[in-house]
Structures are given as structure tokens and as C-alpha cells.
């Protein structure tokens, strides 16, 4: 059977208490050394016996440096806790101020809208009226300023459009003048050409005279071959007839 759990309480027997202290002290110092070596931790252990005797252990015998580090850490921790408490109190106070200010602004907004006026006295209502009149005056001033700016911008754009219109009108007039000048020049050149060459113009309109040629009728000989020299010798050269055609003779006789 296993050993039962030992109840932790003060040992009444003085000798047994001293023996237990010696054993547990040695084991505690051994465990502190082991954790310092195995985990590369800085360990400081201080033990006082019932008779006031000091037993201590520190990593690499640096007890003072470890204690100074402990004091700095403890002081910083206490300062941080105190700062957090002061900050929390300050934030609570700031929250209360901001909440009161927001409530006041919401109330003023409702009053400007004509709501919650029952709790206002005559002086408050006069002050509210003065604020509204001042606000309306500023609104009208700003509105008039924007209107004047808009009118000035429209006038500037109208002036630019008028200048562009005048420029386009000038260009159209110049083109019309050039077209008219070109048309007049072409007409004048044509008249000048007609005045310089009147005979060529009239001669080109009448057809050339007809010439009557008398000669033997051309025949087609099939089956016979006649040399070209003999054919040319047998043919008589064409001659121009001096006789008038029959229709002209009839016209002369009738006269």
C-alpha cells in the first residue's frame, strides 16, 4: 500500500522540526541550483531559520544584482498600477465632461429647431433669437457671394463664346470673299480668252465641206488572182468631179 498524503502543519517536536528543516533546506537549495543550470535562469533564494540564521543561494553569486533588478521591477510595477489608477480616474472625469457637453449641444440643436422651448425663459429666448438672426445673416451673405460668383463665371463664359462667334463669322466672311474673287477671276479669264480667239471659236462650230469623188465601183472577183501591180495599173486614179449634183441642177433650172 502507498503512503498516504502528509498533512501540512507545524511540527510540534523541536528536534523533528530541526531535522525536517535541514532536509528540506538542502533539497530546496538543490532544486534552485538545478533550475538555474538547466533553464539558464537567474535564481535568488533566501531562507532564515527559526534561530535567525541566514541561508541563501544565487546564480553565479550575483545576489545583489538580482535584488536590484527585483527592486526596479517591483517599483515599475507599482508605478504602472498607480498610473493605471490615475488614468482610469482621469478618463472617468473626461467622460463626464464630454457627456455633459454633448447633452448641451443636443439641447441647443433642439432649441434651434424650435423644440423643447418650454423650459426657456424670456432672456434665453431672446438670446436664441439673436443667434438665429446672426446665423441667417451669415447664410444669406454666403448665398449672395455664391450667386455673384456664378454670375461672373457665366458672364466670362458668354464673353468667350461671343469672341469665338466673332472669329467664326470673320472666317466665313473671308471665305465668301475668296470664293467671290475666284469666281470673278474665272469669268474675266473666260471673257478675255473669247476676245482673243473669236475665229477659233466660230470655226470650230461649222462642219468641214463635203468632197464628191467619182470613180469605178469596186467589184469582188472570186476564183481569179490578179497581181497587185497589174491591178494598180488597170485602176484609174480618182478624179474630182466638177459637175454639180442633180439636186442642185434642179434648183438652178427652177430659178
Helices and strands as residue ranges (DSSP letters): H 14-39, E 44-48, E 54-58, G 59-61, H 63-112, H 122-196, H 198-203, E 213-214, H 228-234, E 239-240, H 246-254
